[in-house]
Amino acid sequence: MSADPARPDCQQAERRDWHSLPSENGAIIVPDYLLYILDAENYLIDAKRVFCSTDDEALTQAAEMVTEQQGAEIWERTRLVGKLAPREPTD
């Protein structure tokens, strides 16, 4: 897992681009991701299933849900794609 230099609070696994993975019948595979919304103590608050073509798309959707009080984990099946910490307070 490596850190995203733009977001030091985000740990990410190796990225995958699913546009290049056709199925046996030639259809493009679009995986589903689970976005887990966590409170400041890492307890599960909510979960959302999203369909994205890339890890970056899933991370972007998760980042839109992150607040000062809640972070997120992004999973594609059993693979942790990334973890976003709650935002820093803006005083």
N, C-alpha and C positions, 0 to 999 in steps of 0.2 A: 504494500500500500504506500502511496506517496502523497505528499501534501500539495495542494493547489497553491502556487505562489500568489495568486490574486486573492485567495481566501485562506489565510493561515489556519483558520478554524475548521477547514474542510479536509477530511482525509478521504482519499479516493483509491479505489482499486484500479487495475489496468483497464483502460477504456476499451469499449467495443463499439463498432459501427455496424449496425445491422443492415444497412442498405446493401451491403455486399454479400449477404447471405441468403440466396434464393433457396426455397424448399425444393423437394424432389419434383414437384409439379411446375416449378418455375415461379411460383408466387413469392413475393418478398415477405420475409418474416418480420413482423413488428411485435417485439416482446412487450409484455406488460410488466410494469414496475409497481412496487408497493412503496408508498411514501408514508412513513410512520412519523407522526408529529409527537414530540416529546416535551415534557415540561422541563423546568430548570434542573430538576433532580433526576432526569432521564426516565421518568415514568410515562408510559404510553397514554396519550390524550385522545388521539384519533388516528385513523388510517385511511388512505385514499389510493385506489387503484387507477393508474394512468397508463396509456399506451403511447410510447415514444419510439422514434426511430433510432435514437442514439442515447448514450449515457448523458451527454451534455444537455439534451432536451429534458431528461428526467431531473437532472440537477437544477436546471433553470426553474422548472415548475416547483420543485421543493423549496428553492430559495425564495420564491414569492410567498410561501407560507410561513417562513421563519420570522419571528418577532423578537422583541426584547425578553419575552417570557418563555418562548418555546423554540426548540431546534427541530431537526429532522434527520431521519435516516432514510436512505434510498436503497432499496433492494431489488434485484432482478433474480427471481427464484431464490437460490441459496447464496447468491453472490452479493456482498455488500458493495454497492457502487460508491457511496459516499456518506459522510455524516457532517451535518451543518450545525454548529453551535448557535445558541441564541445570539441575536445581534447585540452589539454593544449599545448601551443607552446613549441617546443623543440629547445632551442637556442644552 
